[in-house]
C-alpha cells in the first residue's frame, strides 16, 4: 500500500496518507479541516540497502573475495 503526500488547498497543511488503492485517493480528506480540496504532491521514495556503503569507486556491488 503506497503512502501518498498531499497538501490541503483550504488550510495549507501538508500530510501523508496510506491509500489502499489508487482510486481511493479521491476520497482523502484533510486531517485538520476535513476539506476534500487537496492536491497530491509528487514524492520520491528512498530505499535502504543493507550492507556496507559504496567505496571510493562508487561501485554498488561488494568487491571480490
PyMOL Python script that loads the backbone (N, CA, C, O; Angstrom):
from pymol import cmd

cmd.read_pdbstr("""\
ATOM      1  N   UNK A   1       0.848  -1.180   0.000  1.00  0.00           N
ATOM      2  CA  UNK A   1       0.000   0.000   0.000  1.00  0.00           C
ATOM      3  C   UNK A   1       0.891   1.239   0.000  1.00  0.00           C
ATOM      4  O   UNK A   1       1.709   1.420   0.901  1.00  0.00           O
ATOM      5  N   UNK A   2       0.732   2.070  -0.990  1.00  0.00           N
ATOM      6  CA  UNK A   2       1.579   3.269  -1.045  1.00  0.00           C
ATOM      7  C   UNK A   2       1.136   4.366  -0.099  1.00  0.00           C
ATOM      8  O   UNK A   2      -0.046   4.497   0.220  1.00  0.00           O
ATOM      9  N   UNK A   3       2.095   5.144   0.338  1.00  0.00           N
ATOM     10  CA  UNK A   3       1.822   6.333   1.136  1.00  0.00           C
ATOM     11  C   UNK A   3       1.916   7.530   0.199  1.00  0.00           C
ATOM     12  O   UNK A   3       2.943   7.740  -0.446  1.00  0.00           O
ATOM     13  N   UNK A   4       0.856   8.306   0.125  1.00  0.00           N
ATOM     14  CA  UNK A   4       0.809   9.477  -0.732  1.00  0.00           C
ATOM     15  C   UNK A   4       0.997  10.731   0.114  1.00  0.00           C
ATOM     16  O   UNK A   4       0.643  10.757   1.293  1.00  0.00           O
ATOM     17  N   UNK A   5       1.555  11.765  -0.496  1.00  0.00           N
ATOM     18  CA  UNK A   5       1.715  13.062   0.164  1.00  0.00           C
ATOM     19  C   UNK A   5       0.704  14.022  -0.442  1.00  0.00           C
ATOM     20  O   UNK A   5       0.507  14.050  -1.657  1.00  0.00           O
ATOM     21  N   UNK A   6       0.065  14.808   0.419  1.00  0.00           N
ATOM     22  CA  UNK A   6      -0.962  15.736  -0.022  1.00  0.00           C
ATOM     23  C   UNK A   6      -0.740  17.112   0.596  1.00  0.00           C
ATOM     24  O   UNK A   6      -0.039  17.256   1.598  1.00  0.00           O
ATOM     25  N   UNK A   7      -1.353  18.116  -0.022  1.00  0.00           N
ATOM     26  CA  UNK A   7      -1.418  19.460   0.541  1.00  0.00           C
ATOM     27  C   UNK A   7      -2.864  19.915   0.445  1.00  0.00           C
ATOM     28  O   UNK A   7      -3.480  19.828  -0.618  1.00  0.00           O
ATOM     29  N   UNK A   8      -3.402  20.398   1.546  1.00  0.00           N
ATOM     30  CA  UNK A   8      -4.772  20.884   1.576  1.00  0.00           C
ATOM     31  C   UNK A   8      -4.830  22.253   0.908  1.00  0.00           C
ATOM     32  O   UNK A   8      -4.035  23.135   1.230  1.00  0.00           O
ATOM     33  N   UNK A   9      -5.757  22.431  -0.011  1.00  0.00           N
ATOM     34  CA  UNK A   9      -5.907  23.705  -0.708  1.00  0.00           C
ATOM     35  C   UNK A   9      -6.705  24.710   0.114  1.00  0.00           C
ATOM     36  O   UNK A   9      -6.758  25.888  -0.237  1.00  0.00           O
ATOM     37  N   UNK A  10      -7.325  24.264   1.200  1.00  0.00           N
ATOM     38  CA  UNK A  10      -8.090  25.159   2.081  1.00  0.00           C
ATOM     39  C   UNK A  10      -7.204  25.751   3.181  1.00  0.00           C
ATOM     40  O   UNK A  10      -7.124  26.971   3.326  1.00  0.00           O
ATOM     41  N   UNK A  11      -6.538  24.887   3.953  1.00  0.00           N
ATOM     42  CA  UNK A  11      -5.771  25.386   5.110  1.00  0.00           C
ATOM     43  C   UNK A  11      -4.256  25.307   4.912  1.00  0.00           C
ATOM     44  O   UNK A  11      -3.504  25.830   5.735  1.00  0.00           O
ATOM     45  N   UNK A  12      -3.796  24.666   3.841  1.00  0.00           N
ATOM     46  CA  UNK A  12      -2.375  24.634   3.525  1.00  0.00           C
ATOM     47  C   UNK A  12      -1.554  23.574   4.240  1.00  0.00           C
ATOM     48  O   UNK A  12      -0.342  23.503   4.040  1.00  0.00           O
ATOM     49  N   UNK A  13      -2.183  22.754   5.065  1.00  0.00           N
ATOM     50  CA  UNK A  13      -1.428  21.733   5.792  1.00  0.00           C
ATOM     51  C   UNK A  13      -0.954  20.641   4.814  1.00  0.00           C
ATOM     52  O   UNK A  13      -1.662  20.270   3.878  1.00  0.00           O
ATOM     53  N   UNK A  14       0.253  20.148   5.060  1.00  0.00           N
ATOM     54  CA  UNK A  14       0.785  19.040   4.284  1.00  0.00           C
ATOM     55  C   UNK A  14       0.690  17.788   5.140  1.00  0.00           C
ATOM     56  O   UNK A  14       0.985  17.816   6.335  1.00  0.00           O
ATOM     57  N   UNK A  15       0.271  16.679   4.513  1.00  0.00           N
ATOM     58  CA  UNK A  15       0.118  15.445   5.273  1.00  0.00           C
ATOM     59  C   UNK A  15       0.333  14.241   4.374  1.00  0.00           C
ATOM     60  O   UNK A  15       0.316  14.346   3.148  1.00  0.00           O
ATOM     61  N   UNK A  16       0.535  13.098   5.007  1.00  0.00           N
ATOM     62  CA  UNK A  16       0.703  11.835   4.301  1.00  0.00           C
ATOM     63  C   UNK A  16      -0.472  10.943   4.633  1.00  0.00           C
ATOM     64  O   UNK A  16      -1.050  11.032   5.716  1.00  0.00           O
ATOM     65  N   UNK A  17      -0.821  10.082   3.691  1.00  0.00           N
ATOM     66  CA  UNK A  17      -1.953   9.186   3.907  1.00  0.00           C
ATOM     67  C   UNK A  17      -1.660   7.855   3.242  1.00  0.00           C
ATOM     68  O   UNK A  17      -1.226   7.817   2.091  1.00  0.00           O
ATOM     69  N   UNK A  18      -1.890   6.767   3.952  1.00  0.00           N
ATOM     70  CA  UNK A  18      -1.775   5.431   3.410  1.00  0.00           C
ATOM     71  C   UNK A  18      -3.053   5.154   2.635  1.00  0.00           C
ATOM     72  O   UNK A  18      -4.145   5.180   3.203  1.00  0.00           O
ATOM     73  N   UNK A  19      -2.922   4.889   1.336  1.00  0.00           N
ATOM     74  CA  UNK A  19      -4.095   4.697   0.488  1.00  0.00           C
ATOM     75  C   UNK A  19      -4.073   3.275  -0.057  1.00  0.00           C
ATOM     76  O   UNK A  19      -3.089   2.856  -0.666  1.00  0.00           O
ATOM     77  N   UNK A  20      -5.142   2.544   0.159  1.00  0.00           N
ATOM     78  CA  UNK A  20      -5.194   1.134  -0.212  1.00  0.00           C
ATOM     79  C   UNK A  20      -5.232   0.896  -1.716  1.00  0.00           C
ATOM     80  O   UNK A  20      -4.647  -0.077  -2.192  1.00  0.00           O
ATOM     81  N   UNK A  21      -5.896   1.749  -2.472  1.00  0.00           N
ATOM     82  CA  UNK A  21      -5.929   1.598  -3.928  1.00  0.00           C
ATOM     83  C   UNK A  21      -5.952   2.981  -4.572  1.00  0.00           C
ATOM     84  O   UNK A  21      -6.399   3.957  -3.970  1.00  0.00           O
ATOM     85  N   UNK A  22      -5.464   3.041  -5.805  1.00  0.00           N
ATOM     86  CA  UNK A  22      -5.282   4.335  -6.475  1.00  0.00           C
ATOM     87  C   UNK A  22      -6.583   5.131  -6.565  1.00  0.00           C
ATOM     88  O   UNK A  22      -6.547   6.354  -6.432  1.00  0.00           O
ATOM     89  N   UNK A  23      -7.713   4.496  -6.784  1.00  0.00           N
ATOM     90  CA  UNK A  23      -8.984   5.194  -6.895  1.00  0.00           C
ATOM     91  C   UNK A  23      -9.423   5.836  -5.593  1.00  0.00           C
ATOM     92  O   UNK A  23     -10.236   6.760  -5.605  1.00  0.00           O
ATOM     93  N   UNK A  24      -8.901   5.365  -4.475  1.00  0.00           N
ATOM     94  CA  UNK A  24      -9.299   5.887  -3.168  1.00  0.00           C
ATOM     95  C   UNK A  24      -8.663   7.239  -2.861  1.00  0.00           C
ATOM     96  O   UNK A  24      -9.041   7.888  -1.885  1.00  0.00           O
ATOM     97  N   UNK A  25      -7.703   7.674  -3.678  1.00  0.00           N
ATOM     98  CA  UNK A  25      -7.063   8.973  -3.471  1.00  0.00           C
ATOM     99  C   UNK A  25      -8.108  10.082  -3.509  1.00  0.00           C
ATOM    100  O   UNK A  25      -7.989  11.072  -2.786  1.00  0.00           O
ATOM    101  N   UNK A  26      -9.127   9.925  -4.342  1.00  0.00           N
ATOM    102  CA  UNK A  26     -10.171  10.950  -4.454  1.00  0.00           C
ATOM    103  C   UNK A  26     -11.028  11.044  -3.189  1.00  0.00           C
ATOM    104  O   UNK A  26     -11.760  12.019  -3.018  1.00  0.00           O
ATOM    105  N   UNK A  27     -10.952  10.057  -2.308  1.00  0.00           N
ATOM    106  CA  UNK A  27     -11.737  10.044  -1.076  1.00  0.00           C
ATOM    107  C   UNK A  27     -10.976  10.616   0.124  1.00  0.00           C
ATOM    108  O   UNK A  27     -11.521  10.677   1.226  1.00  0.00           O
ATOM    109  N   UNK A  28      -9.729  11.033  -0.079  1.00  0.00           N
ATOM    110  CA  UNK A  28      -8.893  11.535   1.010  1.00  0.00           C
ATOM    111  C   UNK A  28      -9.351  12.928   1.428  1.00  0.00           C
ATOM    112  O   UNK A  28      -9.650  13.770   0.581  1.00  0.00           O
ATOM    113  N   UNK A  29      -9.402  13.164   2.729  1.00  0.00           N
ATOM    114  CA  UNK A  29      -9.775  14.477   3.270  1.00  0.00           C
ATOM    115  C   UNK A  29      -8.661  14.976   4.190  1.00  0.00           C
ATOM    116  O   UNK A  29      -7.921  14.185   4.776  1.00  0.00           O
ATOM    117  N   UNK A  30      -8.558  16.275   4.302  1.00  0.00           N
ATOM    118  CA  UNK A  30      -7.560  16.899   5.166  1.00  0.00           C
ATOM    119  C   UNK A  30      -7.822  16.507   6.623  1.00  0.00           C
ATOM    120  O   UNK A  30      -8.962  16.580   7.082  1.00  0.00           O
ATOM    121  N   UNK A  31      -6.785  16.093   7.356  1.00  0.00           N
ATOM    122  CA  UNK A  31      -6.971  15.711   8.756  1.00  0.00           C
ATOM    123  C   UNK A  31      -7.218  16.900   9.694  1.00  0.00           C
ATOM    124  O   UNK A  31      -7.634  16.707  10.836  1.00  0.00           O
ATOM    125  N   UNK A  32      -6.967  18.121   9.222  1.00  0.00           N
ATOM    126  CA  UNK A  32      -7.136  19.301  10.060  1.00  0.00           C
ATOM    127  C   UNK A  32      -8.505  19.942   9.857  1.00  0.00           C
ATOM    128  O   UNK A  32      -9.244  20.165  10.816  1.00  0.00           O
ATOM    129  N   UNK A  33      -8.840  20.237   8.592  1.00  0.00           N
ATOM    130  CA  UNK A  33     -10.095  20.961   8.334  1.00  0.00           C
ATOM    131  C   UNK A  33     -11.156  20.107   7.631  1.00  0.00           C
ATOM    132  O   UNK A  33     -12.260  20.585   7.368  1.00  0.00           O
ATOM    133  N   UNK A  34     -10.828  18.850   7.328  1.00  0.00           N
ATOM    134  CA  UNK A  34     -11.748  17.882   6.721  1.00  0.00           C
ATOM    135  C   UNK A  34     -12.152  18.248   5.285  1.00  0.00           C
ATOM    136  O   UNK A  34     -13.121  17.702   4.758  1.00  0.00           O
ATOM    137  N   UNK A  35     -11.423  19.156   4.660  1.00  0.00           N
ATOM    138  CA  UNK A  35     -11.701  19.537   3.281  1.00  0.00           C
ATOM    139  C   UNK A  35     -11.252  18.427   2.330  1.00  0.00           C
ATOM    140  O   UNK A  35     -10.266  17.737   2.590  1.00  0.00           O
ATOM    141  N   UNK A  36     -11.973  18.266   1.244  1.00  0.00           N
ATOM    142  CA  UNK A  36     -11.576  17.315   0.210  1.00  0.00           C
ATOM    143  C   UNK A  36     -10.881  18.024  -0.949  1.00  0.00           C
ATOM    144  O   UNK A  36     -10.564  17.402  -1.963  1.00  0.00           O
ATOM    145  N   UNK A  37     -10.645  19.325  -0.794  1.00  0.00           N
ATOM    146  CA  UNK A  37      -9.898  20.088  -1.801  1.00  0.00           C
ATOM    147  C   UNK A  37      -8.416  19.937  -1.491  1.00  0.00           C
ATOM    148  O   UNK A  37      -7.821  20.783  -0.824  1.00  0.00           O
ATOM    149  N   UNK A  38      -7.834  18.862  -1.977  1.00  0.00           N
ATOM    150  CA  UNK A  38      -6.439  18.564  -1.707  1.00  0.00           C
ATOM    151  C   UNK A  38      -5.693  18.372  -3.019  1.00  0.00           C
ATOM    152  O   UNK A  38      -6.279  18.052  -4.053  1.00  0.00           O
ATOM    153  N   UNK A  39      -4.402  18.574  -2.946  1.00  0.00           N
ATOM    154  CA  UNK A  39      -3.535  18.413  -4.093  1.00  0.00           C
ATOM    155  C   UNK A  39      -2.538  17.317  -3.763  1.00  0.00           C
ATOM    156  O   UNK A  39      -1.865  17.368  -2.733  1.00  0.00           O
ATOM    157  N   UNK A  40      -2.444  16.327  -4.640  1.00  0.00           N
ATOM    158  CA  UNK A  40      -1.475  15.261  -4.430  1.00  0.00           C
ATOM    159  C   UNK A  40      -0.104  15.778  -4.824  1.00  0.00           C
ATOM    160  O   UNK A  40       0.085  16.299  -5.923  1.00  0.00           O
ATOM    161  N   UNK A  41       0.845  15.628  -3.920  1.00  0.00           N
ATOM    162  CA  UNK A  41       2.196  16.116  -4.180  1.00  0.00           C
ATOM    163  C   UNK A  41       3.012  15.015  -4.847  1.00  0.00           C
ATOM    164  O   UNK A  41       2.786  13.828  -4.613  1.00  0.00           O
ATOM    165  N   UNK A  42       3.943  15.419  -5.664  1.00  0.00           N
ATOM    166  CA  UNK A  42       4.851  14.455  -6.275  1.00  0.00           C
ATOM    167  C   UNK A  42       5.907  14.132  -5.240  1.00  0.00           C
ATOM    168  O   UNK A  42       6.562  15.025  -4.703  1.00  0.00           O
ATOM    169  N   UNK A  43       6.068  12.853  -4.966  1.00  0.00           N
ATOM    170  CA  UNK A  43       7.041  12.466  -3.952  1.00  0.00           C
ATOM    171  C   UNK A  43       7.943  11.371  -4.495  1.00  0.00           C
ATOM    172  O   UNK A  43       7.602  10.668  -5.447  1.00  0.00           O
ATOM    173  N   UNK A  44       9.085  11.249  -3.874  1.00  0.00           N
ATOM    174  CA  UNK A  44      10.025  10.199  -4.241  1.00  0.00           C
ATOM    175  C   UNK A  44      10.149   9.260  -3.051  1.00  0.00           C
ATOM    176  O   UNK A  44       9.699   9.571  -1.948  1.00  0.00           O
ATOM    177  N   UNK A  45      10.743   8.149  -3.281  1.00  0.00           N
ATOM    178  CA  UNK A  45      10.939   7.231  -2.178  1.00  0.00           C
ATOM    179  C   UNK A  45      12.421   6.987  -1.992  1.00  0.00           C
ATOM    180  O   UNK A  45      13.216   7.154  -2.917  1.00  0.00           O
ATOM    181  N   UNK A  46      12.771   6.600  -0.813  1.00  0.00           N
ATOM    182  CA  UNK A  46      14.150   6.258  -0.514  1.00  0.00           C
ATOM    183  C   UNK A  46      14.210   4.782  -0.191  1.00  0.00           C
ATOM    184  O   UNK A  46      13.304   4.238   0.441  1.00  0.00           O
ATOM    185  N   UNK A  47      15.263   4.145  -0.617  1.00  0.00           N
ATOM    186  CA  UNK A  47      15.412   2.739  -0.287  1.00  0.00           C
ATOM    187  C   UNK A  47      16.683   2.557   0.526  1.00  0.00           C
ATOM    188  O   UNK A  47      17.621   3.348   0.428  1.00  0.00           O
ATOM    189  N   UNK A  48      16.698   1.533   1.304  1.00  0.00           N
ATOM    190  CA  UNK A  48      17.840   1.242   2.156  1.00  0.00           C
ATOM    191  C   UNK A  48      18.370  -0.110   1.755  1.00  0.00           C
ATOM    192  O   UNK A  48      17.626  -1.090   1.721  1.00  0.00           O
ATOM    193  N   UNK A  49      19.650  -0.172   1.449  1.00  0.00           N
ATOM    194  CA  UNK A  49      20.288  -1.428   1.092  1.00  0.00           C
ATOM    195  C   UNK A  49      21.166  -1.836   2.255  1.00  0.00           C
ATOM    196  O   UNK A  49      22.069  -1.098   2.649  1.00  0.00           O
ATOM    197  N   UNK A  50      20.905  -3.001   2.801  1.00  0.00           N
ATOM    198  CA  UNK A  50      21.666  -3.472   3.945  1.00  0.00           C
ATOM    199  C   UNK A  50      23.057  -3.893   3.489  1.00  0.00           C
ATOM    200  O   UNK A  50      23.200  -4.571   2.471  1.00  0.00           O
ATOM    201  N   UNK A  51      24.058  -3.503   4.222  1.00  0.00           N
ATOM    202  CA  UNK A  51      25.435  -3.860   3.896  1.00  0.00           C
ATOM    203  C   UNK A  51      26.330  -2.652   3.973  1.00  0.00           C
ATOM    204  O   UNK A  51      25.940  -1.606   4.493  1.00  0.00           O
ATOM    205  N   UNK A  52      27.538  -2.798   3.451  1.00  0.00           N
ATOM    206  CA  UNK A  52      28.484  -1.689   3.506  1.00  0.00           C
ATOM    207  C   UNK A  52      28.154  -0.650   2.448  1.00  0.00           C
ATOM    208  O   UNK A  52      27.505  -0.949   1.446  1.00  0.00           O
ATOM    209  N   UNK A  53      28.606   0.565   2.681  1.00  0.00           N
ATOM    210  CA  UNK A  53      28.372   1.635   1.720  1.00  0.00           C
ATOM    211  C   UNK A  53      29.318   1.489   0.545  1.00  0.00           C
ATOM    212  O   UNK A  53      30.320   0.779   0.628  1.00  0.00           O
ATOM    213  N   UNK A  54      29.000   2.159  -0.545  1.00  0.00           N
ATOM    214  CA  UNK A  54      29.834   2.107  -1.737  1.00  0.00           C
ATOM    215  C   UNK A  54      31.200   2.711  -1.444  1.00  0.00           C
ATOM    216  O   UNK A  54      31.306   3.699  -0.718  1.00  0.00           O
ATOM    217  N   UNK A  55      32.221   2.128  -1.997  1.00  0.00           N
ATOM    218  CA  UNK A  55      33.581   2.603  -1.789  1.00  0.00           C
ATOM    219  C   UNK A  55      33.881   3.818  -2.652  1.00  0.00           C
ATOM    220  O   UNK A  55      32.980   4.371  -3.283  1.00  0.00           O
ATOM    221  N   UNK A  56      35.140   4.236  -2.683  1.00  0.00           N
ATOM    222  CA  UNK A  56      35.518   5.427  -3.437  1.00  0.00           C
ATOM    223  C   UNK A  56      35.193   5.323  -4.921  1.00  0.00           C
ATOM    224  O   UNK A  56      34.989   6.343  -5.581  1.00  0.00           O
ATOM    225  N   UNK A  57      35.143   4.103  -5.456  1.00  0.00           N
ATOM    226  CA  UNK A  57      34.855   3.948  -6.877  1.00  0.00           C
ATOM    227  C   UNK A  57      33.371   4.142  -7.179  1.00  0.00           C
ATOM    228  O   UNK A  57      32.982   4.289  -8.337  1.00  0.00           O
ATOM    229  N   UNK A  58      32.544   4.140  -6.128  1.00  0.00           N
ATOM    230  CA  UNK A  58      31.106   4.305  -6.317  1.00  0.00           C
ATOM    231  C   UNK A  58      30.422   3.013  -6.701  1.00  0.00           C
ATOM    232  O   UNK A  58      29.239   3.025  -7.042  1.00  0.00           O
ATOM    233  N   UNK A  59      31.123   1.911  -6.657  1.00  0.00           N
ATOM    234  CA  UNK A  59      30.562   0.627  -7.054  1.00  0.00           C
ATOM    235  C   UNK A  59      29.455   0.217  -6.080  1.00  0.00           C
ATOM    236  O   UNK A  59      29.551   0.447  -4.875  1.00  0.00           O
ATOM    237  N   UNK A  60      28.427  -0.380  -6.618  1.00  0.00           N
ATOM    238  CA  UNK A  60      27.311  -0.820  -5.792  1.00  0.00           C
ATOM    239  C   UNK A  60      27.478  -2.253  -5.309  1.00  0.00           C
ATOM    240  O   UNK A  60      26.956  -2.618  -4.256  1.00  0.00           O
ATOM    241  N   UNK A  61      28.192  -3.057  -6.062  1.00  0.00           N
ATOM    242  CA  UNK A  61      28.347  -4.464  -5.719  1.00  0.00           C
ATOM    243  C   UNK A  61      29.548  -4.646  -4.793  1.00  0.00           C
ATOM    244  O   UNK A  61      30.537  -3.922  -4.907  1.00  0.00           O
ATOM    245  N   UNK A  62      29.463  -5.616  -3.874  1.00  0.00           N
ATOM    246  CA  UNK A  62      30.600  -5.870  -2.997  1.00  0.00           C
ATOM    247  C   UNK A  62      31.806  -6.353  -3.816  1.00  0.00           C
ATOM    248  O   UNK A  62      31.648  -7.035  -4.829  1.00  0.00           O
ATOM    249  N   UNK A  63      33.002  -5.990  -3.363  1.00  0.00           N
ATOM    250  CA  UNK A  63      34.193  -6.400  -4.104  1.00  0.00           C
ATOM    251  C   UNK A  63      34.570  -7.838  -3.776  1.00  0.00           C
ATOM    252  O   UNK A  63      34.277  -8.339  -2.691  1.00  0.00           O
ATOM    253  N   UNK A  64      35.217  -8.485  -4.721  1.00  0.00           N
ATOM    254  CA  UNK A  64      35.584  -9.914  -4.752  1.00  0.00           C
ATOM    255  C   UNK A  64      35.966 -10.560  -3.446  1.00  0.00           C
ATOM    256  O   UNK A  64      36.153  -9.829  -2.473  1.00  0.00           O
ATOM    257  N   UNK A  65      36.093 -11.795  -3.342  1.00  0.00           N
ATOM    258  CA  UNK A  65      36.543 -12.312  -2.099  1.00  0.00           C
ATOM    259  C   UNK A  65      36.358 -13.691  -1.901  1.00  0.00           C
ATOM    260  O   UNK A  65      36.720 -14.218  -0.849  1.00  0.00           O
TER     261      UNK A  65
END
""", "prot")
cmd.dss("prot")
cmd.show_as("cartoon", "prot")
cmd.util.cbc("prot")
cmd.orient("prot")
